[in-house]
Amino acid sequence: MATLGETTSPTAQQLRTIIVTGASSGIGAYCARALKAEGWRVFATARKPQDIAALESDGIEAFYLDYSEPDSVAALVTAVLERTGGRLDALFNNGAYAQAGAVEDLSVAALKEQFEVNFFGWHDLTSRLVPVMRRQGHGRLVHCSSILGLVPVRFRGAYSASKHALEALMLCQLQELEGSGVHVSLIEPGPVKSKIASNGLPWFLKNIDIEKSVHRTDYAAQLERLRAGGSQSALKPGPEVVHKVLRHALLSRRPRPHYVVTVPAKIGAALKRILPASMLYRLMARRA
């Protein structure tokens, strides 16, 4: 059986071109540079010109992408395939943001914005590349989901819903691609050092009426945590833990459908299996 340390196989020798989205910081930035160092030809995406320039300065071919703009998705695919002669070995869907706020405080518009970026945009990009991979007879589609797609917590309803939907959609596609040579994997990290919390702060302030909410006291603590860049812990790992399982998903002969990453995520997944649902959700409500 393949192990997480596996790095070579006949298939692995063929997989050398990859799109990595959301590469401005955190998981995407780390993985794009690590894969480049390992010999991959990396096509990375970001939204801000300075982030694109920083990637290019490290020898990475970088492009503008905003998942909520279908034209930018189409332009990315066209540009990359022009450079590769119409082939692509792998996609790492990673770019996303986290809309915080209680479900009762979320407008339909806020939910639509969350899904445009975290769900519909991912599907758009993936769907444009599946025919390419089918024609060439191989490919890897790796999606950076979240443990919150499996075990949701309060005040993360929009983000959790987008990841839960992603899990269902891509697991269906995994089955539909059986025998094609194209493999689908979902990475489900728990807390990892990144900017997703601070990047989500403007969305929280934009879409949640804090003062009118019955949750305003809880939101004060949420704001403090978001402004601090998320939960602070010396035990929170860096993005290298995601890179480790990403390599397995890209290079293994038998990539896994699920990669649960970090100790808290593994504990959460285990508790979901063994605890009665009512007990699990009471426990999660106290910890969130």
C-alpha positions in Angstrom: 0.0 0.0 0.0 1.2 3.5 -0.8 2.5 5.6 2.1 2.7 9.3 2.6 6.4 9.1 2.1 6.0 7.7 -1.5 7.4 10.1 -4.1 8.2 8.0 -7.1 6.1 5.7 -9.4 5.6 5.4 -13.2 2.6 7.7 -12.9 4.6 10.2 -10.7 7.2 10.6 -13.4 4.5 11.9 -15.8 2.9 14.4 -13.4 4.9 17.5 -13.7 2.5 20.4 -14.6 0.1 21.8 -12.0 -2.2 24.8 -11.4 -2.2 25.9 -7.8 -4.9 28.5 -6.9 -4.9 30.9 -4.0 -1.2 31.1 -3.9 -0.9 34.6 -2.4 -0.3 33.4 1.1 -0.7 30.4 3.5 -1.2 26.9 2.1 -1.3 27.9 -1.6 1.9 30.1 -1.4 3.8 27.4 0.4 2.7 24.5 -1.8 3.4 26.4 -5.0 7.0 27.2 -4.0 7.6 23.7 -2.6 6.3 22.0 -5.7 8.4 24.3 -7.9 11.5 23.3 -5.8 10.6 19.6 -6.4 10.6 20.0 -10.1 7.0 20.7 -11.0 6.1 23.4 -13.5 3.8 25.4 -11.4 1.1 27.8 -12.7 0.0 29.7 -9.6 -2.8 32.2 -9.2 -3.5 35.2 -7.0 -5.7 38.3 -7.2 -3.4 41.2 -6.2 -0.6 42.4 -8.6 2.0 42.4 -5.8 1.2 38.8 -5.0 1.5 37.8 -8.7 4.8 39.6 -8.9 6.1 37.9 -5.8 5.4 34.5 -7.3 7.0 35.4 -10.6 10.1 36.6 -8.7 10.5 33.0 -7.4 10.3 31.6 -10.9 6.7 30.6 -10.8 4.4 31.3 -13.8 1.6 33.4 -12.1 -1.8 34.5 -13.3 -4.7 36.5 -12.1 -7.7 34.5 -10.9 -10.9 35.4 -9.1 -13.2 32.5 -8.7 -16.2 34.8 -8.8 -15.2 36.0 -12.3 -15.9 33.3 -14.9 -13.9 35.3 -17.5 -10.8 35.0 -15.3 -11.3 31.3 -14.9 -11.6 30.9 -18.7 -8.6 33.1 -19.3 -6.4 31.1 -16.9 -7.2 27.8 -18.5 -6.6 29.2 -22.0 -3.3 30.7 -21.0 -2.0 27.6 -19.2 -3.0 25.2 -22.0 -1.3 27.4 -24.5 1.9 27.1 -22.6 1.7 23.3 -22.1 0.5 22.3 -25.5 -3.0 21.5 -24.3 -2.0 19.2 -21.4 -2.2 19.5 -17.7 -1.3 16.9 -15.1 -2.8 18.3 -11.9 -5.0 20.9 -10.3 -4.8 22.0 -6.7 -8.0 24.0 -5.9 -7.1 26.0 -2.9 -8.2 29.7 -3.1 -11.1 30.5 -0.8 -12.3 32.8 2.0 -14.2 32.2 5.2 -17.4 34.1 5.9 -18.0 34.2 9.6 -21.3 34.8 11.3 -24.3 33.0 12.8 -26.7 31.4 10.3 -29.6 33.7 11.3 -27.4 36.7 10.6 -26.4 35.6 7.1 -28.2 37.2 4.2 -28.9 35.2 1.0 -26.5 37.6 -0.7 -23.7 36.8 1.7 -24.2 33.0 1.2 -24.2 33.5 -2.6 -20.9 35.4 -2.4 -19.4 32.6 -0.3 -20.6 29.9 -2.7 -19.5 31.8 -5.8 -15.9 31.7 -4.6 -15.7 28.5 -2.6 -17.9 26.3 -4.7 -19.1 27.5 -8.1 -15.8 28.9 -9.1 -14.0 25.7 -8.1 -16.5 23.7 -10.2 -16.0 26.0 -13.1 -12.2 25.6 -13.1 -12.4 21.9 -12.5 -14.9 21.3 -15.3 -12.8 23.1 -17.8 -9.8 20.8 -17.0 -11.6 17.4 -16.8 -11.9 16.9 -20.6 -8.2 17.7 -20.9 -7.3 15.1 -18.4 -9.7 12.5 -19.9 -8.1 12.9 -23.3 -4.6 12.4 -22.0 -5.7 9.5 -19.8 -4.3 10.8 -16.5 -4.6 13.6 -14.1 -5.0 14.6 -10.4 -7.8 16.8 -9.1 -7.0 17.8 -5.5 -9.3 20.1 -3.5 -8.4 21.8 -0.3 -11.6 21.3 1.6 -11.8 21.7 5.4 -12.6 19.6 8.5 -15.5 22.0 8.8 -17.0 20.4 5.7 -17.2 17.2 7.8 -17.7 18.6 11.3 -19.3 22.1 11.2 -19.1 24.5 14.1 -21.2 27.5 15.1 -20.5 30.9 13.5 -18.9 29.1 10.5 -22.2 28.2 8.7 -21.5 29.8 5.3 -17.9 28.4 5.1 -18.9 25.0 6.4 -21.8 24.8 4.0 -19.6 25.6 1.0 -17.1 22.9 2.0 -19.8 20.4 2.7 -21.2 21.0 -0.7 -17.7 20.7 -2.2 -17.2 17.3 -0.5 -20.4 15.9 -2.0 -19.9 17.3 -5.5 -16.3 16.1 -5.8 -16.9 12.7 -4.3 -19.6 12.2 -6.9 -17.1 13.2 -9.6 -14.5 10.8 -8.1 -17.0 7.9 -8.8 -17.8 9.2 -12.2 -14.1 9.4 -13.2 -13.5 5.8 -12.2 -11.4 4.0 -14.8 -10.5 7.3 -16.6 -7.0 7.7 -15.1 -8.1 10.9 -13.4 -8.1 10.8 -9.6 -9.9 13.1 -7.1 -8.8 13.8 -3.6 -10.0 16.0 -0.8 -7.7 17.5 1.8 -9.5 18.4 5.0 -7.2 20.5 7.2 -8.0 21.6 10.7 -6.3 24.8 12.1 -3.2 25.7 10.0 -1.1 28.9 10.1 -2.5 31.0 7.3 -4.3 34.3 6.6 -7.7 32.8 6.1 -9.0 34.3 9.4 -7.7 37.8 8.8 -8.7 37.7 5.1 -12.2 36.8 6.2 -12.5 39.8 8.6 -13.7 42.3 5.9 -16.4 39.9 4.8 -17.6 39.6 8.4 -17.7 43.3 8.8 -19.4 43.8 5.5 -22.2 41.2 5.8 -23.0 40.9 9.5 -24.9 43.5 11.4 -23.1 43.0 14.7 -24.9 45.5 16.9 -28.4 44.3 16.0 -27.5 40.6 16.4 -28.5 38.5 19.5 -25.0 37.1 19.1 -23.2 40.5 19.5 -21.5 39.4 22.8 -20.1 36.3 21.1 -19.1 38.3 18.1 -16.9 40.5 20.3 -14.7 37.5 20.9 -14.9 36.5 17.3 -13.7 39.9 16.2 -10.8 39.8 18.6 -9.8 36.4 17.2 -10.1 37.4 13.6 -8.1 40.6 14.1 -5.4 38.5 15.7 -5.3 36.3 12.6 -7.3 33.4 14.0 -6.7 31.2 17.0 -3.1 31.5 18.4 -1.3 28.3 19.4 2.3 27.2 19.4 0.9 23.8 18.4 -0.8 25.0 15.3 1.2 23.6 12.4 2.4 25.4 9.3 1.2 24.8 5.7 3.9 22.1 5.3 1.5 19.6 6.7 -0.8 20.2 3.8 2.1 20.0 1.3 3.0 16.6 2.7 -0.4 15.0 1.9 -0.7 17.0 -1.3 2.4 15.2 -2.6 0.9 11.9 -1.8 -2.4 12.8 -3.6 -0.3 13.9 -6.6 2.3 11.1 -6.7 0.8 8.0 -5.2 -0.5 5.2 -7.5 -3.5 5.0 -5.1 -4.3 8.5 -3.9 -6.7 8.6 -1.1 -10.2 10.2 -1.4 -9.7 11.9 2.0 -6.7 13.4 3.8 -7.7 14.7 7.3 -4.8 16.9 8.4 -3.8 18.2 11.9 -4.6 16.6 15.3 -7.7 18.7 16.0 -9.2 17.6 12.6 -8.5 14.0 13.3 -10.0 14.2 16.7 -13.1 15.9 15.3 -13.5 13.2 12.6 -13.1 10.5 15.2 -15.6 12.0 17.5 -18.1 12.3 14.7 -17.8 8.5 14.2 -18.1 7.5 17.8 -20.3 10.0 19.7 -24.1 10.3 19.5 -24.9 13.3 17.3 -26.6 15.3 20.0 -23.6 14.9 22.3 -21.1 15.8 19.5 -22.9 19.0 18.6 -23.2 20.1 22.2 -19.5 19.6 22.6 -18.7 21.5 19.4 -20.9 24.4 20.5 -19.0 24.8 23.7 -15.6 24.8 22.0 -16.3 27.0 19.0 
